[in-house]
């Protein structure tokens, strides 16, 4: 059995995206709903890689939109497990924005997503096998 710390390390998930006009609002910045969708997606992948089980999002906690993300930037989403319960885990997601034509990079959005592992009957099961 792999140690939890190693599972956390190996399940860290990163996704890069370019912010195009079809993902922006009327202020020409990344639409908040799109940011949340991307965050849920990367956190789901991270939780699945961590547990190797079917997982579902059960809650989000305090999404902080600290900086706007303008059209024409690159974003990196970084997801990492921060808490592990019996049937659940919490994944922290950070979105970093990068200027396409410089090395400027800063944290723009952060949030936490809680997942529960489920069986085929959609009932909670242990998030990791203990042996």
ABEGO torsion letter per residue (X at the ends): XBBAAAAAAAABBBBBBBBBAAABBAAGBBBAAAAAAAAAAAAAAAAAAAAGBBBBBABBBGBBBABBBBBGBBBBBBBBBABBBAABBBBBBBBBBBBAABABBBBABBBBBBBBBBBAAGBBBBABBBX
